[in-house]
């Protein structure tokens, strides 16, 4: 019985580690892209549609529309860094969120990030910017 349990644990351990690494990498990549204003990287991590909220302007956009909105926001508020305040995940491990502060040329914004598993990868589904 113990050897069966050990065999099953060893068989599934790589999948657990891969899933954790994939989600951690996604959040880390997103916060890095936000902090540097890297629209190309940020857009590459988005789902086909993204719920985007920039202050009072909130809507669901296609990936391309979201990129345009973020380009306008970053044009008026040049990012200089991102500091993570909190990170968590859903009980099913199919989604994660992150809350942090984006420092820009016009002040600090509180940012809420939500990513969910789609197929084999985590994709950005929601991004919200509020005045700090």
C-alpha positions as a Markdown table, in Angstrom:
| # | Residue | x | y | z |
|---|---|---|---|---|
| 1 | Unk | 0.0 | 0.0 | 0.0 |
| 2 | Unk | 2.8 | 2.4 | 0.9 |
| 3 | Unk | 4.7 | 1.7 | -2.3 |
| 4 | Unk | 1.5 | 2.3 | -4.3 |
| 5 | Unk | 1.0 | 5.7 | -2.6 |
| 6 | Unk | 4.6 | 6.6 | -3.2 |
| 7 | Unk | 4.4 | 5.6 | -6.9 |
| 8 | Unk | 1.2 | 7.7 | -7.4 |
| 9 | Unk | 2.8 | 10.7 | -5.5 |
| 10 | Unk | 5.9 | 10.5 | -7.7 |
| 11 | Unk | 3.9 | 10.1 | -10.9 |
| 12 | Unk | 1.7 | 13.2 | -10.3 |
| 13 | Unk | 4.3 | 15.5 | -8.6 |
| 14 | Unk | 5.7 | 16.9 | -11.9 |
| 15 | Unk | 2.2 | 18.0 | -13.0 |
| 16 | Unk | 1.6 | 19.8 | -9.7 |
| 17 | Unk | 5.0 | 21.6 | -9.9 |
| 18 | Unk | 4.4 | 22.5 | -13.6 |
| 19 | Unk | 1.0 | 24.0 | -12.8 |
| 20 | Unk | 2.3 | 26.0 | -9.9 |
| 21 | Unk | 5.3 | 27.3 | -11.9 |
| 22 | Unk | 3.0 | 28.2 | -14.9 |
| 23 | Unk | 0.7 | 30.3 | -12.8 |
| 24 | Unk | 3.4 | 31.9 | -10.8 |
| 25 | Unk | 5.2 | 32.7 | -14.1 |
| 26 | Unk | 2.1 | 34.3 | -15.5 |
| 27 | Unk | 1.5 | 36.6 | -12.6 |
| 28 | Unk | 5.2 | 37.5 | -12.5 |
| 29 | Unk | 5.3 | 38.2 | -16.2 |
| 30 | Unk | 2.2 | 40.3 | -16.1 |
| 31 | Unk | 3.5 | 42.5 | -13.2 |
| 32 | Unk | 6.8 | 42.8 | -14.9 |
| 33 | Unk | 5.1 | 43.9 | -18.1 |
| 34 | Unk | 2.9 | 46.4 | -16.2 |
| 35 | Unk | 5.8 | 47.9 | -14.4 |
| 36 | Unk | 7.8 | 48.5 | -17.5 |
| 37 | Unk | 4.8 | 49.4 | -19.8 |
| 38 | Unk | 5.6 | 46.5 | -22.1 |
| 39 | Unk | 2.4 | 46.3 | -24.1 |
| 40 | Unk | 3.6 | 43.6 | -26.5 |
| 41 | Unk | 4.2 | 41.2 | -23.6 |
| 42 | Unk | 1.0 | 42.2 | -21.8 |
| 43 | Unk | -1.1 | 41.7 | -24.9 |
| 44 | Unk | 0.5 | 38.3 | -25.5 |
| 45 | Unk | -0.7 | 37.1 | -22.1 |
| 46 | Unk | -4.4 | 38.3 | -22.6 |
| 47 | Unk | -7.4 | 36.1 | -23.3 |
| 48 | Unk | -9.3 | 36.8 | -26.5 |
| 49 | Unk | -11.5 | 39.2 | -24.5 |
| 50 | Unk | -10.4 | 41.1 | -21.4 |
| 51 | Unk | -12.4 | 42.9 | -18.8 |
| 52 | Unk | -10.6 | 46.2 | -18.5 |
| 53 | Unk | -11.3 | 49.0 | -16.0 |
| 54 | Unk | -9.3 | 52.2 | -16.1 |
| 55 | Unk | -10.7 | 54.5 | -13.5 |
| 56 | Unk | -14.4 | 55.1 | -14.5 |
| 57 | Unk | -14.0 | 53.5 | -18.0 |
| 58 | Unk | -15.0 | 49.9 | -17.6 |
| 59 | Unk | -15.9 | 47.4 | -20.3 |
| 60 | Unk | -15.1 | 44.1 | -21.9 |
| 61 | Unk | -12.7 | 44.5 | -24.9 |
| 62 | Unk | -11.1 | 42.3 | -27.5 |
| 63 | Unk | -7.4 | 41.8 | -27.0 |
| 64 | Unk | -6.7 | 44.5 | -29.7 |
| 65 | Unk | -9.1 | 47.0 | -28.2 |
| 66 | Unk | -7.6 | 46.4 | -24.7 |
| 67 | Unk | -4.1 | 47.0 | -26.1 |
| 68 | Unk | -5.3 | 50.4 | -27.6 |
| 69 | Unk | -6.8 | 51.4 | -24.2 |
| 70 | Unk | -3.7 | 50.5 | -22.3 |
| 71 | Unk | -1.5 | 52.3 | -24.9 |
| 72 | Unk | -3.5 | 55.5 | -24.2 |
| 73 | Unk | -3.3 | 55.0 | -20.5 |
| 74 | Unk | 0.5 | 54.3 | -20.5 |
| 75 | Unk | 1.0 | 57.2 | -22.9 |
| 76 | Unk | -0.5 | 59.6 | -20.3 |
| 77 | Unk | 0.9 | 57.7 | -17.3 |
| 78 | Unk | 4.4 | 56.3 | -18.0 |
| 79 | Unk | 5.0 | 53.3 | -15.8 |
| 80 | Unk | 8.1 | 53.2 | -13.7 |
| 81 | Unk | 7.5 | 50.2 | -11.5 |
| 82 | Unk | 5.1 | 47.7 | -10.0 |
| 83 | Unk | 5.0 | 46.4 | -6.4 |
| 84 | Unk | 2.9 | 43.4 | -5.5 |
| 85 | Unk | 0.8 | 43.8 | -2.3 |
| 86 | Unk | -1.2 | 40.5 | -2.3 |
| 87 | Unk | -1.5 | 37.4 | -4.4 |
| 88 | Unk | -3.9 | 34.5 | -4.1 |
| 89 | Unk | -5.6 | 31.6 | -6.0 |
| 90 | Unk | -8.9 | 30.0 | -6.3 |
| 91 | Unk | -9.6 | 26.8 | -4.4 |
| 92 | Unk | -9.6 | 24.8 | -7.7 |
| 93 | Unk | -6.2 | 26.3 | -8.7 |
| 94 | Unk | -7.8 | 27.3 | -12.0 |
| 95 | Unk | -7.5 | 31.0 | -11.3 |
| 96 | Unk | -5.2 | 33.5 | -9.6 |
| 97 | Unk | -5.3 | 37.1 | -8.7 |
| 98 | Unk | -2.8 | 39.8 | -7.7 |
| 99 | Unk | -3.2 | 43.2 | -6.2 |
| 100 | Unk | -0.4 | 45.7 | -6.4 |
| 101 | Unk | 0.6 | 49.3 | -7.0 |
| 102 | Unk | 1.7 | 50.7 | -10.3 |
| 103 | Unk | 4.0 | 53.7 | -10.0 |
| 104 | Unk | 3.6 | 56.1 | -13.0 |
| 105 | Unk | 4.7 | 59.6 | -14.0 |
| 106 | Unk | 1.3 | 60.8 | -12.8 |
| 107 | Unk | 1.1 | 59.0 | -9.5 |
| 108 | Unk | 0.3 | 55.6 | -8.1 |
| 109 | Unk | -2.5 | 53.3 | -9.2 |
| 110 | Unk | -3.9 | 50.3 | -7.4 |
| 111 | Unk | -4.0 | 47.4 | -9.9 |
| 112 | Unk | -6.1 | 44.3 | -9.7 |
| 113 | Unk | -5.1 | 41.4 | -12.0 |
| 114 | Unk | -7.1 | 38.2 | -12.6 |
| 115 | Unk | -5.8 | 35.3 | -14.6 |
| 116 | Unk | -7.5 | 32.0 | -15.3 |
| 117 | Unk | -6.4 | 28.7 | -16.8 |
| 118 | Unk | -7.5 | 28.2 | -20.4 |
| 119 | Unk | -6.3 | 25.1 | -22.0 |
| 120 | Unk | -2.8 | 24.5 | -20.9 |
| 121 | Unk | -1.9 | 28.1 | -20.0 |
| 122 | Unk | -3.0 | 30.9 | -17.7 |
| 123 | Unk | -4.4 | 34.0 | -19.5 |
| 124 | Unk | -5.1 | 37.5 | -18.3 |
| 125 | Unk | -8.9 | 38.0 | -18.1 |
| 126 | Unk | -9.3 | 41.0 | -16.0 |
| 127 | Unk | -7.2 | 44.1 | -15.3 |
| 128 | Unk | -8.4 | 47.1 | -13.2 |
| 129 | Unk | -6.7 | 50.4 | -12.4 |
| 130 | Unk | -7.9 | 52.6 | -9.6 |
| 131 | Unk | -6.3 | 55.8 | -8.2 |
| 132 | Unk | -4.4 | 55.1 | -5.0 |
